[in-house]
Amino acid sequence: MPPKPVSILITWDVDPSPRMPMEVKLRSLELANQLCNEFKIQSTFFVTANAEQAGPQSLAPLLAAGHEIGCHGLTHGNEEEYDRMPEAQQIDYIGQASEKLEQLTGRRPVSFRGPRVKISPVTLRLLAEAGYSCDSSICSQRVDFVSSNLVNTGWIRAPRRPYHPHAQDAFKAGDLPIWELPVSALVVPFISASLNILGLGFMKLYFRLLYAEARRTGKPVVYLAHPTEFTFGRQRTFSWHEFSPAYIRTHGFLVRNLLYRMDPDTWLQNTRQFFAYMAGFPDVQFLSTGAYTAQVLGERAH
């Protein structure tokens, strides 16, 4: 029998980025779209519904290219923490965000990623009730000390393959009617920040390991990036309030920005080389999270 394809899910988080001019935000999305089109990548753009760039002008080219628009929350503000928001507020925010994105795109979103990749079993239940088919807010086996999740013990024990979450534990398999698609990690997260900090050579080796695992187990390789990384440098100055316990609980330690080595243009060129490298492997298929859930997991469920 011919080998099964290895599914690669390229995902983009489209945050509000309030310090960035609108024309730069639009250019960021344009560059990400061009990069995907260059390698025939069908990807998912997780869009914050109230972000300035969440409009027909910016989303229409993505839809025309065949990309999926997923939901990345309503405001991405400090209050939108899906690991601890009250249920009533979650219902309100998910409802507003879903309705706005449907109005903008003409399609009800089916894929979700929480701001700052935070989620709870309550959120997953509400997403299932709202008609979502998948979430990608968990980074299984990621060990972190400085990001917005700090040391998330749930991530460490979460299943590596896609799974239906438990109604009382987002990091345990259960029977909620929604799929969790973990962002790939082997201690180090498979994300664009790792490419910047650790370099292209490391990420190529890392992908080879994940590709071998996917060949053996059938799990997808899930990559997370931000379009704005190609146009706007990381903040390297800090204010005292960013060291307060409340700020760190929400955003983590922003001193992590000092680890970044690449300027935006270099980051873009390295990402292009990395995408070309992944596309060159046998039996690779690039899918959006929604398409993967419907085409691969849907078939598996039947």
C-alpha positions, 0 to 999 in steps of 0.5 A: 500500500502507498504510504499515508501522507504526512499532514503539516498544519501551518497556523498563523496568529493574527493579533491586534498588535496595537503599536503597529501602523495599519499599513504594516499589519496589512503588509504582514498578512500579504507577506504571509499569504505570498509565502504560503502561495509560493509553496502551495500551502493551505493554512489557517489564520487565527484572527482576533475578531476585533483586531484592526486588520480583521476586515474585508480588505485584509481577509479577502485575499486570504480567503481567495487563496484558499486559506481558513480563517479561524477564531483567535478570540475577540479582543486578545486583551488582558481580560481574555484569558480562557484558562480563568475567564468566568463562563458567562464572559466566555460565552459572550466573547466566543459568541461575539467573535464567531458572529463577527468573523462569520459576517466578515468571511461569510463562513462560520469559523470552525477552528479556534486558538485562545489568545496566548494559547490558553484554554480550559475544559469550560472553553472547549465545551462552549466551543463544541456547543457553538459548532467548532470542530477543533481547537489548537491551544495546547502545546503537548510536551512543551516545557517553558519558563518565560512564555505567557503560560510559564510552566504549564504542567497540563501541557507536559502530560497532554496527549501528543496526537489529536484527541477529544478533550475530557469535560473536566480536564483540557489536557486529558482525553475524553469525549467532548465533541471537539478535536484538540490539535496540539501545537507540535513540541518536544520540550522546545515548541515547534514555532517561529520563535524557535526558528529565530532563536535557535536557527534554521539548521536546528529547525530542519533537524527538529522537523526531521524528528517530527516527520519521522514521528508523523510517519510512525503514528499518523499525527500531524505536524503543527507549526505556529507563527505570527505574520507581524514577525516579518515586518516589525521587530521585537520590543527590547525595552521594558517598563516596570509594570511588565515585571508585576505578578499580574502582568507576568501571569498574563504575558510571561517574562518579556525579557525573552525578547532579548533572545531573538537574533533575526531582524524581520527580513532575515526571519522572513527569508529563513521561514521561506527556506524552512517552508521549502525544506518541509515541502521537499519531503515525500508525501507531505500535504499542507492542510488547514486545521479545519480541513485536517479535522474534516478530511483526516480525522473525519475519515478516522472517526468513521 
